[in-house]
Amino acid sequence: MEVAKCLTLAEIPHEKTMSSFTCSQTTKVISLFLLDDLYEDCGESAEDELMLLFLLVNNTAYKCQDPSQVPCFPGHAKCFFLSDSCIYKRNPFMQLTPCRNGRHLENCRSFECNGMFKCPGFYCIPWELVCDQKWDCPRGKDESQFCLSFDCSDMYACAGQKRTCIHLANVCDGFVNCPLNDDEQLCDLKAFHCPRECQCHTYSLLCSSVRIHSHETMAMFHFIYLRNVSLLQSQDLLSERQTVLYLSIDNTKSNISCSYFFTTSLIAFNSKLNCFSSVEKACFKQSSNLTNLQLSSNKIEHVGSEAFSHLDVLTVLNLSSNLIKRIPKGFLVHTPKP
């Protein structure tokens, strides 16, 4: 590589934009993230590696921004933390990181891999890179014969993949490891505690014959089943629940009325053996996505005109075993004809 003596920035023509760098000799456009990364993306001119050129030609040494870091090349400002030592990682451009020259993967023979796969005699790679039909270890040791019988025992098996596994410590760690991102889904459940004496399964809640003291514990659920439950602040239970899809309140003796705010997300609502006494005009207008509405065995005496208006996708309506004496015309306005 030929370079001029006493090289200065002005002697190397280049064009720099907000998101890319254009190599002057080849007109190749590269990301700014690739500048000064110890790899000559612009070819022999090395104009994308000015820091390295100044170091080699002018003996201009640079320091790491953090004194606890180690340079990827002596005197270069591209550095890595000791915690990155012997850990094989690639950036979004599928290039080795943090040291593209692999300096952080040196002297790893006796390094112990915690929660990762140890390339025999070398560095560590994440388990999701093992048996993925791509060589990540020297001589392809991560794709050897053991892949024929490899399974995800004691690890998390990524959805839709035969042999893609990750260590349990990498689930819900804020970084996507699985191809379908499933290792970072449902992570809000990690810090959640199921209400006492209730049963919880992912986003479903079942409470039977208990007393609910705090409506806030139900904020995250999509499916709520309450049976023989003593509700405190029952109106709050139905308000501001923008993610509830199915709500069943069975035999709670609650005074449910149209003044409650039924959410737009609600698809099915069951209120059986409660104290629902009247269904006024446009009672469920906020829940236009309702397909199943069960109001049997309440104390409903009055059904107002257009009581179920705006429910265009409603397919099931059950008002049986109530105290209704007369149903007005037009109570199903805007709903499909039976």
C-alpha positions as CSV (number, residue, x, y, z in Angstrom):
1,M,0.0,0.0,0.0
2,E,1.6,3.3,-1.2
3,V,1.0,6.4,0.9
4,A,2.6,9.8,0.9
5,K,4.8,11.0,3.7
6,C,3.5,13.5,6.2
7,L,0.0,12.7,5.1
8,T,-2.8,15.2,6.0
9,L,-6.5,15.0,5.8
10,A,-6.6,17.6,3.0
11,E,-4.5,15.3,0.8
12,I,-7.2,12.6,0.8
13,P,-10.3,13.7,-1.2
14,H,-13.5,12.3,0.1
15,E,-17.2,13.0,0.3
16,K,-19.0,12.5,3.6
17,T,-22.8,12.6,4.0
18,M,-25.0,12.2,7.0
19,S,-25.3,8.5,6.6
20,S,-22.7,7.4,4.1
21,F,-19.1,7.9,2.8
22,T,-18.2,7.9,-0.9
23,C,-14.8,6.5,-1.8
24,S,-13.2,9.0,-4.2
25,Q,-11.3,6.6,-6.4
26,T,-13.9,3.8,-6.7
27,T,-17.1,5.8,-6.0
28,K,-18.1,3.0,-3.7
29,V,-20.5,4.2,-1.1
30,I,-20.1,2.7,2.4
31,S,-21.8,3.4,5.8
32,L,-20.2,5.8,8.2
33,F,-20.1,2.9,10.7
34,L,-17.4,1.4,8.5
35,L,-15.0,4.3,8.8
36,D,-11.8,3.7,10.9
37,D,-12.8,0.1,11.7
38,L,-9.4,-1.3,10.7
39,Y,-10.7,-2.7,7.4
40,E,-10.0,-1.1,4.0
41,D,-13.5,-0.9,2.4
42,C,-12.4,1.6,-0.1
43,G,-9.6,-0.6,-1.4
44,E,-5.8,0.2,-1.6
45,S,-6.4,3.9,-1.1
46,A,-7.5,3.2,2.4
47,E,-9.2,6.6,2.5
48,D,-11.8,5.2,4.9
49,E,-9.0,4.4,7.3
50,L,-7.4,7.8,7.9
51,M,-6.7,7.0,11.6
52,L,-4.7,3.9,10.6
53,L,-2.8,5.9,7.9
54,F,-1.9,8.7,10.3
55,L,-0.8,6.1,12.9
56,L,1.4,4.2,10.4
57,V,2.8,7.1,8.4
58,N,3.0,10.0,10.9
59,N,3.2,7.8,14.1
60,T,0.1,9.6,15.4
61,A,-1.2,7.6,18.3
62,Y,-4.7,7.7,19.6
63,K,-6.3,6.7,22.9
64,C,-9.4,4.8,23.7
65,Q,-12.3,7.0,24.9
66,D,-12.7,4.8,28.0
67,P,-9.5,4.1,29.9
68,S,-10.8,0.6,30.8
69,Q,-10.9,-0.4,27.1
70,V,-8.2,-2.2,25.0
71,P,-7.3,-1.0,21.5
72,C,-8.1,-3.2,18.6
73,F,-4.7,-2.2,17.2
74,P,-1.9,-0.5,19.2
75,G,-2.3,3.3,19.1
76,H,-5.7,3.1,17.4
77,A,-8.9,4.6,18.8
78,K,-11.0,1.6,17.8
79,C,-11.3,-0.2,21.2
80,F,-13.2,-3.0,23.0
81,F,-14.1,-3.7,26.6
82,L,-12.6,-6.7,28.4
83,S,-16.1,-8.1,28.7
84,D,-16.1,-8.5,24.9
85,S,-12.9,-10.6,24.9
86,C,-13.3,-14.0,23.2
87,I,-16.9,-13.3,22.4
88,Y,-17.8,-13.8,18.7
89,K,-20.4,-11.2,17.5
90,R,-21.4,-9.6,14.3
91,N,-22.9,-6.2,13.7
92,P,-26.0,-5.5,11.5
93,F,-23.7,-5.5,8.4
94,M,-22.6,-9.1,9.4
95,Q,-19.1,-7.9,10.1
96,L,-17.1,-8.9,13.1
97,T,-17.5,-6.6,16.1
98,P,-16.2,-4.8,18.2
99,C,-12.8,-5.4,16.5
100,R,-13.3,-6.1,12.8
101,N,-9.7,-7.3,12.7
102,G,-10.5,-10.0,15.3
103,R,-8.1,-8.7,18.0
104,H,-10.7,-9.3,20.7
105,L,-10.7,-13.0,19.7
106,E,-7.1,-13.7,20.3
107,N,-5.5,-15.8,23.1
108,C,-8.8,-17.5,23.9
109,R,-7.6,-21.1,24.2
110,S,-8.2,-21.4,28.0
111,F,-11.1,-18.9,28.1
112,E,-14.2,-20.4,29.7
113,C,-17.4,-19.8,27.8
114,N,-20.3,-18.9,30.0
115,G,-23.7,-19.7,28.4
116,M,-22.0,-20.0,24.9
117,F,-20.5,-22.6,22.7
118,K,-16.8,-23.0,22.9
119,C,-15.0,-23.3,19.6
120,P,-12.4,-26.0,20.4
121,G,-9.2,-24.1,21.3
122,F,-10.6,-20.8,20.3
123,Y,-13.3,-18.2,21.1
124,C,-17.0,-18.4,22.1
125,I,-20.1,-18.1,19.9
126,P,-23.8,-17.7,20.8
127,W,-25.7,-20.9,20.7
128,E,-28.0,-19.7,18.0
129,L,-25.0,-19.8,15.6
130,V,-24.4,-23.5,16.3
131,C,-25.7,-25.9,13.6
132,D,-27.1,-23.1,11.5
133,Q,-25.3,-24.3,8.4
134,K,-22.7,-21.5,8.5
135,W,-19.2,-21.7,9.7
136,D,-18.5,-19.4,12.7
137,C,-15.8,-21.5,14.4
138,P,-12.4,-22.1,12.8
139,R,-12.6,-25.2,10.5
140,G,-16.4,-25.2,11.0
141,K,-16.3,-26.9,14.3
142,D,-19.8,-25.5,15.1
143,E,-21.2,-27.4,12.1
144,S,-19.6,-30.8,12.7
145,Q,-21.2,-34.3,12.9
146,F,-22.7,-33.6,16.4
147,C,-25.3,-31.5,14.7
148,L,-27.0,-34.7,13.5
149,S,-28.1,-35.4,17.1
150,F,-28.1,-31.9,18.5
151,D,-31.2,-30.7,20.3
152,C,-32.1,-27.8,22.6
153,S,-32.0,-29.7,25.9
154,D,-31.8,-27.2,28.8
155,M,-31.9,-24.3,26.3
156,Y,-34.6,-22.2,24.7
157,A,-35.7,-23.5,21.3
158,C,-36.4,-20.7,18.8
159,A,-39.8,-20.9,17.2
160,G,-40.0,-22.4,13.7
161,Q,-36.4,-23.6,13.8
162,K,-35.2,-27.2,14.0
163,R,-31.8,-26.7,15.8
164,T,-31.7,-23.0,16.6
165,C,-31.3,-22.7,20.4
166,I,-30.2,-19.9,22.8
167,H,-29.1,-20.0,26.4
168,L,-31.9,-19.3,28.8
169,A,-30.0,-16.2,30.0
170,N,-30.5,-14.7,26.6
171,V,-34.3,-14.9,26.8
172,C,-35.8,-11.4,27.5
173,D,-32.4,-9.8,27.8
174,G,-33.3,-6.9,25.5
175,F,-31.5,-8.4,22.5
176,V,-33.1,-10.4,19.7
177,N,-31.4,-13.7,19.2
178,C,-34.0,-15.9,17.5
179,P,-34.9,-15.4,13.8
180,L,-38.5,-14.7,14.6
181,N,-37.8,-12.5,17.6
182,D,-39.7,-14.9,19.8
183,D,-37.1,-14.7,22.5
184,E,-38.1,-11.1,23.2
185,Q,-41.8,-11.6,23.1
186,L,-44.1,-11.8,26.2
187,C,-41.2,-10.4,28.2
188,D,-43.5,-8.1,30.1
189,L,-44.7,-11.2,31.9
190,K,-41.2,-11.6,33.5
191,A,-41.9,-8.9,36.1
192,F,-45.5,-9.8,36.6
193,H,-47.1,-11.5,39.6
194,C,-50.3,-13.4,39.2
195,P,-53.1,-12.1,41.6
196,R,-53.2,-14.2,44.7
197,E,-55.4,-17.3,44.5
198,C,-55.9,-16.8,40.8
199,Q,-54.5,-18.8,37.8
200,C,-52.5,-17.1,35.1
201,H,-51.2,-18.4,31.8
202,T,-49.4,-15.9,29.6
203,Y,-52.0,-13.2,29.0
204,S,-55.0,-15.2,30.4
205,L,-56.4,-14.7,33.9
206,L,-58.8,-17.0,35.8
207,C,-60.1,-16.1,39.2
208,S,-62.7,-18.2,41.0
209,S,-64.3,-17.6,44.4
210,V,-61.7,-15.0,45.5
211,R,-61.8,-11.3,46.3
212,I,-60.1,-8.9,43.9
213,H,-58.6,-6.0,45.7
214,S,-56.7,-4.2,43.0
215,H,-57.9,-3.7,39.5
216,E,-54.4,-2.7,38.4
217,T,-53.2,-6.3,38.5
218,M,-55.5,-7.0,35.5
219,A,-54.2,-4.3,33.2
220,M,-52.0,-6.5,31.0
221,F,-54.4,-9.4,30.4
222,H,-56.1,-10.2,27.1
223,F,-58.4,-12.9,28.4
224,I,-60.1,-12.4,31.8
225,Y,-62.4,-15.0,33.4
226,L,-64.0,-14.1,36.7
227,R,-66.3,-16.5,38.5
228,N,-67.9,-16.1,41.9
229,V,-65.5,-13.2,42.5
230,S,-66.1,-10.4,44.9
231,L,-65.1,-7.3,42.9
232,L,-64.0,-4.0,44.5
233,Q,-64.2,-1.0,42.1
234,S,-65.8,-3.2,39.5
235,Q,-66.4,-0.3,37.2
236,D,-62.6,0.3,37.0
237,L,-62.3,-3.3,35.9
238,L,-63.9,-2.5,32.6
239,S,-62.3,0.9,32.0
240,E,-59.0,1.6,30.3
241,R,-58.4,-2.1,29.5
242,Q,-57.4,-1.4,25.9
243,T,-55.9,-4.9,25.4
244,V,-58.7,-7.0,26.7
245,L,-60.1,-9.3,24.0
246,Y,-62.3,-11.6,26.0
247,L,-64.0,-10.6,29.3
248,S,-66.2,-13.0,31.3
249,I,-67.8,-11.9,34.6
250,D,-69.9,-14.8,35.9
251,N,-71.9,-14.7,39.1
252,T,-70.1,-11.8,40.7
253,K,-73.3,-10.0,41.7
254,S,-71.8,-6.8,40.3
255,N,-73.9,-3.8,39.3
256,I,-72.8,-3.6,35.7
257,S,-74.4,-0.8,33.6
258,C,-74.0,1.1,30.3
259,S,-72.1,3.8,32.0
260,Y,-69.1,1.6,32.0
261,F,-66.5,2.1,29.3
262,F,-66.3,-1.0,27.2
263,T,-63.1,-1.0,25.3
264,T,-62.7,-1.0,21.5
265,S,-60.5,-4.1,21.7
266,L,-63.2,-6.3,23.2
267,I,-64.3,-9.2,21.0
268,A,-66.4,-11.2,23.4
269,F,-68.2,-10.2,26.6
270,N,-70.0,-12.5,29.0
271,S,-72.0,-11.2,31.9
272,K,-74.0,-14.0,33.4
273,L,-75.7,-14.0,36.8
274,N,-74.9,-10.4,37.6
275,C,-76.9,-7.3,38.2
276,F,-77.0,-5.9,34.7
277,S,-80.5,-4.2,34.9
278,S,-80.8,-2.1,31.8
279,V,-79.4,-1.9,28.3
280,E,-79.7,1.7,27.1
281,K,-79.3,3.2,23.6
282,A,-75.9,2.5,22.0
283,C,-74.7,0.8,25.2
284,F,-71.8,-0.9,23.6
285,K,-70.9,1.7,21.0
286,Q,-67.3,1.8,22.1
287,S,-66.9,-1.9,21.5
288,S,-67.6,-2.0,17.8
289,N,-65.5,-5.2,17.4
290,L,-67.8,-7.3,19.6
291,T,-68.7,-10.6,17.9
292,N,-70.2,-12.4,20.9
293,L,-72.3,-10.8,23.6
294,Q,-73.7,-13.0,26.4
295,L,-76.1,-11.2,28.9
296,S,-78.2,-14.1,30.0
297,S,-79.5,-14.6,33.6
298,N,-79.1,-11.0,34.7
299,K,-81.9,-8.6,35.9
300,I,-82.4,-6.8,32.6
301,E,-85.8,-5.3,32.5
302,H,-85.4,-2.6,29.8
303,V,-83.8,-2.7,26.4
304,G,-83.5,0.7,24.7
305,S,-84.0,1.5,21.1
306,E,-80.8,0.9,19.1
307,A,-79.3,-0.6,22.2
308,F,-76.9,-2.7,20.2
309,S,-76.2,-0.2,17.4
310,H,-72.8,0.1,15.8
311,L,-72.1,-3.6,16.4
312,D,-71.7,-4.4,12.8
313,V,-69.8,-7.7,13.3
314,L,-71.9,-9.1,16.1
315,T,-72.9,-12.7,15.4
316,V,-74.1,-13.9,18.8
317,L,-76.5,-12.1,21.2
318,N,-77.9,-13.9,24.2
319,L,-80.6,-12.1,26.4
320,S,-82.2,-15.2,27.8
321,S,-83.4,-15.7,31.4
322,N,-83.8,-12.0,32.1
323,L,-86.9,-9.9,33.1
324,I,-87.4,-8.3,29.7
325,K,-91.1,-7.9,28.9
326,R,-90.8,-5.9,25.7
327,I,-88.1,-5.4,23.1
328,P,-88.5,-2.3,21.0
329,K,-88.2,-2.1,17.3
330,G,-84.8,-1.1,16.0
331,F,-82.8,-2.5,18.9
332,L,-80.5,-4.2,16.4
333,V,-80.0,-1.2,14.1
334,H,-76.7,-1.3,12.3
335,T,-76.2,-5.0,13.2
336,P,-76.4,-7.9,10.7
337,K,-79.8,-9.4,10.2
338,P,-80.2,-12.9,11.6
